[in-house]
Amino acid sequence: MAEDLKHLLIETNQEYRELASKHRSLDSRLHELLTKHYLSDAEQFEEVSIKKRKLQCKDRMESILRQHCATGSARSLSA
């Protein structure tokens, strides 16, 4: 059910869709960095920065998901 809701939000909520896209692109860049045998100082800094930004995206996406669930529950109770 959670995956269905995530797909629904991607289709219907612009902010969620943009966050999901940003999260995927950050994940892709992080994967590129992690496949290297050695990271320069700048790349190590970028790795940490990407992880923080990914977490911020994920936190906001979860917040939107919880908000949607709470709103949906309130609608169900009033019906």
Summary of the structure (lengths in Angstrom):
residues: 79
radius of gyration: 16.5
end to end distance: 20.9
largest distance: 58.3
contacts: 189
relative contact order: 0.14
helix: 89%
strand: 0%
